[in-house]
């Protein structure tokens, strides 16, 4: 058990929130796939183990951990199972509380164009399942 009280294994049925800190990260209907791409420094995508409800808790998590010095516009909510269907993994990664990381992104140092295409393909799969929640 983690300090947050959550299990250290992220279950397939769990909701994950990817916070949106720029209006360019979504349109009127959905979060853009680029939201889910990994950061080059750690090769992971940061998410929080929380669904769209209760909203006040979602926004508190977002303000404390993703919105520092940035405007929090919303969140893209996905199921862990949808990430795993895209051949990626979700691992608990506390602190901060409720934090998790999407890992297993393709990294092909000798073929950056193929790497980019493979990452984009997986991000599109995840984004197609995401539910956009606006603030």
LUMVEX-471780 format. One record per atom (N, C-alpha, C): residue in three letters; atom name; x, y, z. Coordinates in Angstrom, 3 decimals, padded with zeros to 6 digits. Layout:
BEGIN
+------+------+----------+----------+----------+
: resn : name :        u :        v :        w :
+------+------+----------+----------+----------+
:  ala :   CA :        X :        Y :        Z :
...
+------+------+----------+----------+----------+
END
This chain:
BEGIN
+------+------+----------+----------+----------+
: resn : name :        u :        v :        w :
+------+------+----------+----------+----------+
:  unk :    N :  000.852 : -001.181 :  000.000 :
:  unk :   CA :  000.000 :  000.000 :  000.000 :
:  unk :    C :  000.897 :  001.243 :  000.000 :
:  unk :    N :  000.501 :  002.214 : -000.794 :
:  unk :   CA :  001.248 :  003.467 : -000.912 :
:  unk :    C :  000.816 :  004.473 :  000.157 :
:  unk :    N :  001.573 :  005.536 :  000.312 :
:  unk :   CA :  001.252 :  006.569 :  001.302 :
:  unk :    C : -000.137 :  007.174 :  001.066 :
:  unk :    N : -000.582 :  007.215 : -000.184 :
:  unk :   CA : -001.897 :  007.772 : -000.518 :
:  unk :    C : -003.042 :  006.852 : -000.102 :
:  unk :    N : -002.698 :  005.596 :  000.229 :
:  unk :   CA : -003.728 :  004.609 :  000.551 :
:  unk :    C : -004.102 :  003.754 : -000.641 :
:  unk :    N : -003.564 :  004.062 : -001.818 :
:  unk :   CA : -003.837 :  003.270 : -003.015 :
:  unk :    C : -002.899 :  002.066 : -003.072 :
:  unk :    N : -003.324 :  001.043 : -003.792 :
:  unk :   CA : -002.473 : -000.117 : -003.996 :
:  unk :    C : -001.282 :  000.254 : -004.870 :
:  unk :    N : -000.193 : -000.475 : -004.718 :
:  unk :   CA :  000.992 : -000.158 : -005.517 :
:  unk :    C :  000.904 : -000.689 : -006.942 :
:  unk :    N : -000.094 : -001.492 : -007.239 :
:  unk :   CA : -000.366 : -001.952 : -008.599 :
:  unk :    C : -001.570 : -001.172 : -009.124 :
:  unk :    N : -001.420 : -000.540 : -010.279 :
:  unk :   CA : -002.518 :  000.227 : -010.882 :
:  unk :    C : -003.413 : -000.744 : -011.645 :
:  unk :    N : -004.655 : -000.854 : -011.219 :
:  unk :   CA : -005.605 : -001.804 : -011.810 :
:  unk :    C : -006.116 : -001.313 : -013.160 :
:  unk :    N : -006.450 : -002.254 : -014.025 :
:  unk :   CA : -006.973 : -001.929 : -015.355 :
:  unk :    C : -008.222 : -001.050 : -015.300 :
:  unk :    N : -009.035 : -001.191 : -014.261 :
:  unk :   CA : -010.302 : -000.454 : -014.176 :
:  unk :    C : -010.141 :  000.967 : -013.648 :
:  unk :    N : -008.931 :  001.329 : -013.218 :
:  unk :   CA : -008.726 :  002.658 : -012.639 :
:  unk :    C : -008.754 :  003.747 : -013.703 :
:  unk :    N : -009.321 :  004.886 : -013.297 :
:  unk :   CA : -009.283 :  006.089 : -014.122 :
:  unk :    C : -007.978 :  006.821 : -013.878 :
:  unk :    N : -007.484 :  007.444 : -014.933 :
:  unk :   CA : -006.267 :  008.248 : -014.864 :
:  unk :    C : -006.572 :  009.623 : -015.428 :
:  unk :    N : -006.039 :  010.649 : -014.800 :
:  unk :   CA : -006.237 :  012.023 : -015.266 :
:  unk :    C : -004.919 :  012.590 : -015.773 :
:  unk :    N : -004.959 :  013.099 : -016.986 :
:  unk :   CA : -003.832 :  013.847 : -017.549 :
:  unk :    C : -004.291 :  015.294 : -017.595 :
:  unk :    N : -003.655 :  016.148 : -016.799 :
:  unk :   CA : -004.100 :  017.524 : -016.685 :
:  unk :    C : -003.676 :  018.350 : -017.892 :
:  unk :    N : -004.555 :  019.253 : -018.287 :
:  unk :   CA : -004.360 :  020.097 : -019.468 :
:  unk :    C : -004.057 :  021.517 : -019.006 :
:  unk :    N : -002.848 :  021.984 : -019.298 :
:  unk :   CA : -002.403 :  023.282 : -018.813 :
:  unk :    C : -002.268 :  024.319 : -019.930 :
:  unk :    N : -002.754 :  023.968 : -021.099 :
:  unk :   CA : -002.732 :  024.899 : -022.226 :
:  unk :    C : -003.986 :  024.684 : -023.063 :
:  unk :    N : -004.562 :  025.769 : -023.556 :
:  unk :   CA : -005.756 :  025.628 : -024.392 :
:  unk :    C : -005.426 :  024.966 : -025.727 :
:  unk :    N : -004.154 :  024.894 : -026.092 :
:  unk :   CA : -003.759 :  024.231 : -027.339 :
:  unk :    C : -003.736 :  022.707 : -027.203 :
:  unk :    N : -003.941 :  022.193 : -025.996 :
:  unk :   CA : -003.899 :  020.748 : -025.763 :
:  unk :    C : -005.233 :  020.042 : -026.028 :
:  unk :    N : -006.261 :  020.792 : -026.376 :
:  unk :   CA : -007.571 :  020.196 : -026.617 :
:  unk :    C : -008.361 :  021.077 : -027.564 :
:  unk :    N : -009.407 :  020.475 : -028.128 :
:  unk :   CA : -010.338 :  021.255 : -028.937 :
:  unk :    C : -011.717 :  021.121 : -028.300 :
:  unk :    N : -012.753 :  021.448 : -028.998 :
:  unk :   CA : -014.091 :  021.436 : -028.390 :
:  unk :    C : -014.585 :  020.030 : -028.049 :
:  unk :    N : -013.958 :  019.013 : -028.609 :
:  unk :   CA : -014.456 :  017.659 : -028.415 :
:  unk :    C : -013.517 :  016.725 : -027.664 :
:  unk :    N : -012.191 :  016.963 : -027.774 :
:  unk :   CA : -011.277 :  015.979 : -027.208 :
:  unk :    C : -009.908 :  016.566 : -026.893 :
:  unk :    N : -009.179 :  015.817 : -026.073 :
:  unk :   CA : -007.774 :  016.152 : -025.839 :
:  unk :    C : -006.976 :  015.703 : -027.052 :
:  unk :    N : -005.976 :  016.471 : -027.410 :
:  unk :   CA : -005.140 :  016.120 : -028.552 :
:  unk :    C : -004.169 :  015.003 : -028.167 :
:  unk :    N : -003.852 :  014.134 : -029.098 :
:  unk :   CA : -002.939 :  013.024 : -028.801 :
:  unk :    C : -001.596 :  013.464 : -028.222 :
:  unk :    N : -001.110 :  014.623 : -028.622 :
:  unk :   CA :  000.195 :  015.090 : -028.133 :
:  unk :    C :  000.237 :  015.240 : -026.616 :
:  unk :    N : -000.925 :  015.390 : -025.988 :
:  unk :   CA : -001.006 :  015.497 : -024.530 :
:  unk :    C : -000.416 :  014.263 : -023.857 :
:  unk :    N : -000.543 :  013.136 : -024.498 :
:  unk :   CA : -000.141 :  011.875 : -023.884 :
:  unk :    C :  001.295 :  011.468 : -024.210 :
:  unk :    N :  001.961 :  012.199 : -025.096 :
:  unk :   CA :  003.331 :  011.842 : -025.460 :
:  unk :    C :  004.264 :  011.974 : -024.255 :
:  unk :    N :  005.290 :  011.148 : -024.196 :
:  unk :   CA :  006.211 :  011.192 : -023.051 :
:  unk :    C :  007.146 :  012.395 : -023.116 :
:  unk :    N :  007.636 :  012.782 : -021.953 :
:  unk :   CA :  008.669 :  013.819 : -021.922 :
:  unk :    C :  010.009 :  013.158 : -022.226 :
:  unk :    N :  010.820 :  013.780 : -023.042 :
:  unk :   CA :  012.110 :  013.176 : -023.405 :
:  unk :    C :  013.044 :  012.946 : -022.213 :
:  unk :    N :  012.948 :  013.794 : -021.194 :
:  unk :   CA :  013.880 :  013.683 : -020.065 :
:  unk :    C :  013.720 :  012.389 : -019.278 :
:  unk :    N :  012.483 :  011.970 : -019.049 :
:  unk :   CA :  012.288 :  010.736 : -018.281 :
:  unk :    C :  011.582 :  009.633 : -019.071 :
:  unk :    N :  011.193 :  009.961 : -020.309 :
:  unk :   CA :  010.557 :  008.995 : -021.210 :
:  unk :    C :  009.246 :  008.430 : -020.656 :
:  unk :    N :  008.528 :  009.265 : -019.914 :
:  unk :   CA :  007.266 :  008.870 : -019.300 :
:  unk :    C :  006.233 :  009.978 : -019.485 :
:  unk :    N :  004.977 :  009.603 : -019.244 :
:  unk :   CA :  003.883 :  010.562 : -019.237 :
:  unk :    C :  003.283 :  010.562 : -017.844 :
:  unk :    N :  003.208 :  011.722 : -017.241 :
:  unk :   CA :  002.695 :  011.871 : -015.884 :
:  unk :    C :  001.168 :  011.896 : -015.886 :
:  unk :    N :  000.573 :  011.089 : -015.012 :
:  unk :   CA : -000.880 :  011.063 : -014.836 :
:  unk :    C : -001.184 :  010.940 : -013.338 :
:  unk :    N : -002.438 :  011.146 : -012.992 :
:  unk :   CA : -002.874 :  010.986 : -011.613 :
:  unk :    C : -004.023 :  009.999 : -011.562 :
:  unk :    N : -004.021 :  009.205 : -010.528 :
:  unk :   CA : -005.012 :  008.145 : -010.358 :
:  unk :    C : -006.296 :  008.737 : -009.778 :
:  unk :    N : -007.105 :  009.306 : -010.662 :
:  unk :   CA : -008.378 :  009.907 : -010.270 :
:  unk :    C : -009.235 :  010.065 : -011.509 :
:  unk :    N : -010.518 :  009.858 : -011.361 :
:  unk :   CA : -011.456 :  010.032 : -012.462 :
:  unk :    C : -012.030 :  011.436 : -012.483 :
:  unk :    N : -013.106 :  011.602 : -013.228 :
:  unk :   CA : -013.714 :  012.927 : -013.375 :
:  unk :    C : -014.536 :  013.345 : -012.163 :
:  unk :    N : -014.853 :  012.420 : -011.292 :
:  unk :   CA : -015.651 :  012.724 : -010.087 :
:  unk :    C : -014.952 :  012.185 : -008.852 :
:  unk :    N : -015.070 :  012.836 : -007.741 :
:  unk :   CA : -015.652 :  014.163 : -007.546 :
:  unk :    C : -014.754 :  015.254 : -008.128 :
:  unk :    N : -015.406 :  016.200 : -008.768 :
:  unk :   CA : -014.675 :  017.246 : -009.489 :
:  unk :    C : -013.817 :  018.106 : -008.567 :
:  unk :    N : -014.318 :  018.415 : -007.391 :
:  unk :   CA : -013.525 :  019.273 : -006.508 :
:  unk :    C : -012.195 :  018.621 : -006.144 :
:  unk :    N : -012.178 :  017.312 : -005.965 :
:  unk :   CA : -010.937 :  016.595 : -005.664 :
:  unk :    C : -010.027 :  016.580 : -006.893 :
:  unk :    N : -010.606 :  016.366 : -008.067 :
:  unk :   CA : -009.827 :  016.377 : -009.308 :
:  unk :    C : -009.104 :  017.710 : -009.469 :
:  unk :    N : -009.817 :  018.820 : -009.292 :
:  unk :   CA : -009.209 :  020.140 : -009.481 :
:  unk :    C : -008.201 :  020.456 : -008.382 :
:  unk :    N : -008.431 :  019.964 : -007.179 :
:  unk :   CA : -007.457 :  020.162 : -006.103 :
:  unk :    C : -006.144 :  019.462 : -006.442 :
:  unk :    N : -006.222 :  018.221 : -006.913 :
:  unk :   CA : -005.019 :  017.486 : -007.323 :
:  unk :    C : -004.317 :  018.244 : -008.451 :
:  unk :    N : -005.087 :  018.660 : -009.442 :
:  unk :   CA : -004.516 :  019.377 : -010.582 :
:  unk :    C : -003.856 :  020.682 : -010.178 :
:  unk :    N : -004.509 :  021.459 : -009.333 :
:  unk :   CA : -003.941 :  022.738 : -008.891 :
:  unk :    C : -002.649 :  022.531 : -008.111 :
:  unk :    N : -002.629 :  021.527 : -007.252 :
:  unk :   CA : -001.463 :  021.297 : -006.398 :
:  unk :    C : -000.262 :  020.740 : -007.157 :
:  unk :    N : -000.516 :  019.933 : -008.192 :
:  unk :   CA :  000.594 :  019.203 : -008.800 :
:  unk :    C :  000.842 :  019.498 : -010.273 :
:  unk :    N : -000.142 :  019.941 : -011.000 :
:  unk :   CA :  000.054 :  020.202 : -012.432 :
:  unk :    C : -000.111 :  021.677 : -012.766 :
:  unk :    N : -000.896 :  022.385 : -011.995 :
:  unk :   CA : -001.226 :  023.753 : -012.333 :
:  unk :    C : -000.365 :  024.811 : -011.679 :
:  unk :    N :  000.661 :  024.384 : -010.953 :
:  unk :   CA :  001.524 :  025.378 : -010.308 :
:  unk :    C :  002.096 :  026.323 : -011.360 :
:  unk :    N :  001.836 :  027.595 : -011.181 :
:  unk :   CA :  002.316 :  028.642 : -012.091 :
:  unk :    C :  001.755 :  028.516 : -013.500 :
:  unk :    N :  000.725 :  027.718 : -013.682 :
:  unk :   CA :  000.078 :  027.561 : -014.993 :
:  unk :    C : -001.436 :  027.519 : -014.780 :
:  unk :    N : -002.163 :  027.847 : -015.816 :
:  unk :   CA : -003.614 :  027.752 : -015.755 :
:  unk :    C : -004.027 :  026.312 : -016.010 :
:  unk :    N : -004.894 :  025.802 : -015.186 :
:  unk :   CA : -005.408 :  024.451 : -015.364 :
:  unk :    C : -006.719 :  024.545 : -016.146 :
:  unk :    N : -006.704 :  024.091 : -017.392 :
:  unk :   CA : -007.870 :  024.209 : -018.271 :
:  unk :    C : -008.817 :  023.025 : -018.171 :
:  unk :    N : -008.296 :  021.869 : -017.800 :
:  unk :   CA : -009.131 :  020.684 : -017.741 :
:  unk :    C : -008.288 :  019.449 : -017.547 :
:  unk :    N : -008.912 :  018.306 : -017.855 :
:  unk :   CA : -008.217 :  017.027 : -017.732 :
:  unk :    C : -008.753 :  016.067 : -018.788 :
:  unk :    N : -007.887 :  015.189 : -019.220 :
:  unk :   CA : -008.287 :  014.080 : -020.098 :
:  unk :    C : -008.310 :  012.839 : -019.213 :
:  unk :    N : -009.459 :  012.194 : -019.142 :
:  unk :   CA : -009.640 :  011.027 : -018.274 :
:  unk :    C : -009.608 :  009.770 : -019.143 :
:  unk :    N : -008.749 :  008.833 : -018.761 :
:  unk :   CA : -008.611 :  007.572 : -019.493 :
:  unk :    C : -008.617 :  006.416 : -018.512 :
:  unk :    N : -008.886 :  005.248 : -019.015 :
:  unk :   CA : -008.805 :  004.019 : -018.222 :
:  unk :    C : -007.406 :  003.426 : -018.376 :
:  unk :    N : -006.912 :  002.855 : -017.308 :
:  unk :   CA : -005.621 :  002.163 : -017.359 :
:  unk :    C : -005.635 :  001.099 : -018.446 :
:  unk :    N : -006.748 :  000.404 : -018.595 :
:  unk :   CA : -006.840 : -000.654 : -019.609 :
:  unk :    C : -006.636 : -000.104 : -021.018 :
:  unk :    N : -007.058 :  001.146 : -021.274 :
:  unk :   CA : -006.858 :  001.738 : -022.595 :
:  unk :    C : -005.384 :  002.037 : -022.853 :
:  unk :    N : -004.664 :  002.412 : -021.814 :
:  unk :   CA : -003.218 :  002.621 : -021.951 :
:  unk :    C : -002.541 :  001.286 : -022.255 :
:  unk :    N : -002.929 :  000.272 : -021.532 :
:  unk :   CA : -002.315 : -001.045 : -021.739 :
:  unk :    C : -002.694 : -001.633 : -023.098 :
:  unk :    N : -003.862 : -001.293 : -023.595 :
:  unk :   CA : -004.249 : -001.733 : -024.946 :
:  unk :    C : -003.370 : -001.101 : -026.018 :
:  unk :    N : -002.775 :  000.040 : -025.700 :
:  unk :   CA : -001.855 :  000.711 : -026.621 :
:  unk :    C : -000.421 :  000.195 : -026.430 :
:  unk :    N : -000.285 : -000.931 : -025.750 :
:  unk :   CA :  001.006 : -001.599 : -025.522 :
:  unk :    C :  001.957 : -000.775 : -024.658 :
:  unk :    N :  001.384 : -000.046 : -023.697 :
:  unk :   CA :  002.154 :  000.722 : -022.726 :
:  unk :    C :  001.795 :  000.236 : -021.326 :
:  unk :    N :  002.535 :  000.695 : -020.348 :
:  unk :   CA :  002.286 :  000.301 : -018.968 :
:  unk :    C :  001.954 :  001.523 : -018.120 :
:  unk :    N :  001.284 :  001.270 : -017.004 :
:  unk :   CA :  001.024 :  002.308 : -016.006 :
:  unk :    C :  001.583 :  001.799 : -014.695 :
:  unk :    N :  002.468 :  002.606 : -014.106 :
:  unk :   CA :  003.051 :  002.215 : -012.828 :
:  unk :    C :  002.812 :  003.316 : -011.801 :
:  unk :    N :  002.554 :  002.904 : -010.577 :
:  unk :   CA :  002.422 :  003.860 : -009.483 :
:  unk :    C :  003.761 :  004.548 : -009.302 :
:  unk :    N :  003.724 :  005.855 : -009.072 :
:  unk :   CA :  004.964 :  006.624 : -009.003 :
:  unk :    C :  004.815 :  007.761 : -007.991 :
:  unk :    N :  004.553 :  007.382 : -006.752 :
:  unk :   CA :  004.434 :  008.396 : -005.695 :
:  unk :    C :  005.810 :  008.647 : -005.089 :
:  unk :    N :  006.071 :  009.841 : -004.529 :
:  unk :   CA :  005.216 :  011.011 : -004.473 :
:  unk :    C :  005.160 :  011.743 : -005.815 :
:  unk :    N :  004.244 :  012.677 : -005.997 :
:  unk :   CA :  003.200 :  013.098 : -005.067 :
:  unk :    C :  002.094 :  012.053 : -004.950 :
:  unk :    N :  001.209 :  012.226 : -003.986 :
:  unk :   CA :  000.121 :  011.260 : -003.801 :
:  unk :    C : -000.698 :  011.087 : -005.077 :
:  unk :    N : -001.061 :  009.847 : -005.348 :
:  unk :   CA : -001.925 :  009.450 : -006.463 :
:  unk :    C : -001.231 :  009.523 : -007.826 :
:  unk :    N :  000.052 :  009.847 : -007.859 :
:  unk :   CA :  000.761 :  009.989 : -009.129 :
:  unk :    C :  001.091 :  008.618 : -009.723 :
:  unk :    N :  001.043 :  008.551 : -011.041 :
:  unk :   CA :  001.437 :  007.352 : -011.786 :
:  unk :    C :  002.128 :  007.808 : -013.068 :
:  unk :    N :  002.812 :  006.885 : -013.702 :
:  unk :   CA :  003.514 :  007.189 : -014.949 :
:  unk :    C :  003.134 :  006.191 : -016.027 :
:  unk :    N :  002.914 :  006.701 : -017.229 :
:  unk :   CA :  002.747 :  005.843 : -018.392 :
:  unk :    C :  004.147 :  005.598 : -018.938 :
:  unk :    N :  004.531 :  004.336 : -019.005 :
:  unk :   CA :  005.881 :  003.968 : -019.404 :
:  unk :    C :  005.836 :  002.966 : -020.556 :
:  unk :    N :  007.018 :  002.636 : -021.056 :
:  unk :   CA :  007.128 :  001.637 : -022.111 :
:  unk :    C :  007.040 :  002.206 : -023.509 :
:  unk :    N :  007.178 :  003.533 : -023.630 :
:  unk :   CA :  007.134 :  004.180 : -024.940 :
:  unk :    C :  008.305 :  003.699 : -025.790 :
:  unk :    N :  008.100 :  003.544 : -027.091 :
:  unk :   CA :  009.211 :  003.156 : -027.964 :
:  unk :    C :  010.286 :  004.239 : -028.001 :
:  unk :    N :  011.540 :  003.816 : -027.862 :
:  unk :   CA :  012.684 :  004.723 : -027.986 :
:  unk :    C :  013.672 :  004.085 : -028.937 :
:  unk :    N :  013.829 :  004.698 : -030.075 :
:  unk :   CA :  014.707 :  004.178 : -031.121 :
:  unk :    C :  015.732 :  005.251 : -031.456 :
:  unk :    N :  016.788 :  005.294 : -030.674 :
:  unk :   CA :  017.796 :  006.339 : -030.859 :
:  unk :    C :  018.386 :  006.351 : -032.261 :
:  unk :    N :  018.426 :  005.192 : -032.902 :
:  unk :   CA :  019.005 :  005.119 : -034.248 :
:  unk :    C :  017.993 :  005.449 : -035.349 :
:  unk :    N :  016.707 :  005.610 : -034.993 :
:  unk :   CA :  015.685 :  005.943 : -035.994 :
:  unk :    C :  014.633 :  006.856 : -035.361 :
:  unk :    N :  014.956 :  008.136 : -035.165 :
:  unk :   CA :  014.021 :  009.038 : -034.489 :
:  unk :    C :  012.700 :  009.242 : -035.210 :
:  unk :    N :  012.678 :  009.136 : -036.530 :
:  unk :   CA :  011.412 :  009.289 : -037.259 :
:  unk :    C :  010.462 :  008.126 : -036.972 :
:  unk :    N :  010.988 :  006.918 : -036.949 :
:  unk :   CA :  010.173 :  005.746 : -036.618 :
:  unk :    C :  009.714 :  005.824 : -035.166 :
:  unk :    N :  010.592 :  006.251 : -034.291 :
:  unk :   CA :  010.230 :  006.419 : -032.885 :
:  unk :    C :  009.059 :  007.382 : -032.751 :
:  unk :    N :  009.145 :  008.526 : -033.408 :
:  unk :   CA :  008.090 :  009.537 : -033.361 :
:  unk :    C :  006.774 :  008.969 : -033.887 :
:  unk :    N :  006.823 :  008.231 : -034.974 :
:  unk :   CA :  005.616 :  007.643 : -035.561 :
:  unk :    C :  004.986 :  006.621 : -034.616 :
:  unk :    N :  005.803 :  005.783 : -034.002 :
:  unk :   CA :  005.285 :  004.765 : -033.089 :
:  unk :    C :  004.688 :  005.400 : -031.829 :
:  unk :    N :  005.343 :  006.416 : -031.307 :
:  unk :   CA :  004.802 :  007.103 : -030.136 :
:  unk :    C :  003.481 :  007.789 : -030.468 :
:  unk :    N :  003.443 :  008.441 : -031.620 :
:  unk :   CA :  002.219 :  009.135 : -032.022 :
:  unk :    C :  001.066 :  008.148 : -032.194 :
:  unk :    N :  001.339 :  007.005 : -032.794 :
:  unk :   CA :  000.313 :  005.991 : -032.985 :
:  unk :    C : -000.298 :  005.574 : -031.639 :
:  unk :    N :  000.537 :  005.374 : -030.650 :
:  unk :   CA :  000.036 :  004.965 : -029.329 :
:  unk :    C : -000.707 :  006.104 : -028.641 :
:  unk :    N : -000.210 :  007.322 : -028.799 :
:  unk :   CA : -000.890 :  008.474 : -028.211 :
:  unk :    C : -002.266 :  008.686 : -028.834 :
:  unk :    N : -002.389 :  008.452 : -030.137 :
:  unk :   CA : -003.682 :  008.576 : -030.820 :
:  unk :    C : -004.669 :  007.542 : -030.257 :
:  unk :    N : -004.214 :  006.323 : -030.045 :
:  unk :   CA : -005.080 :  005.287 : -029.474 :
:  unk :    C : -005.596 :  005.691 : -028.099 :
:  unk :    N : -004.710 :  006.218 : -027.278 :
:  unk :   CA : -005.117 :  006.636 : -025.932 :
:  unk :    C : -006.086 :  007.813 : -026.016 :
:  unk :    N : -005.739 :  008.822 : -026.800 :
:  unk :   CA : -006.578 :  010.020 : -026.904 :
:  unk :    C : -007.971 :  009.701 : -027.434 :
:  unk :    N : -008.071 :  008.712 : -028.297 :
:  unk :   CA : -009.383 :  008.353 : -028.861 :
:  unk :    C : -010.331 :  007.802 : -027.796 :
:  unk :    N : -009.789 :  007.348 : -026.692 :
:  unk :   CA : -010.603 :  006.797 : -025.598 :
:  unk :    C : -010.816 :  007.784 : -024.460 :
:  unk :    N : -010.100 :  008.897 : -024.501 :
:  unk :   CA : -010.130 :  009.856 : -023.395 :
:  unk :    C : -011.432 :  010.663 : -023.366 :
:  unk :    N : -011.829 :  010.982 : -022.160 :
:  unk :   CA : -012.982 :  011.853 : -021.944 :
:  unk :    C : -012.436 :  013.217 : -021.509 :
:  unk :    N : -012.841 :  014.246 : -022.219 :
:  unk :   CA : -012.401 :  015.605 : -021.910 :
:  unk :    C : -013.293 :  016.186 : -020.812 :
:  unk :    N : -012.652 :  016.668 : -019.749 :
:  unk :   CA : -013.355 :  017.332 : -018.657 :
:  unk :    C : -012.782 :  018.740 : -018.573 :
:  unk :    N : -013.623 :  019.728 : -018.815 :
:  unk :   CA : -013.164 :  021.117 : -018.763 :
:  unk :    C : -013.434 :  021.708 : -017.394 :
:  unk :    N : -012.583 :  022.620 : -017.062 :
:  unk :   CA : -012.723 :  023.285 : -015.783 :
:  unk :    C : -013.815 :  024.317 : -015.826 :
+------+------+----------+----------+----------+
END
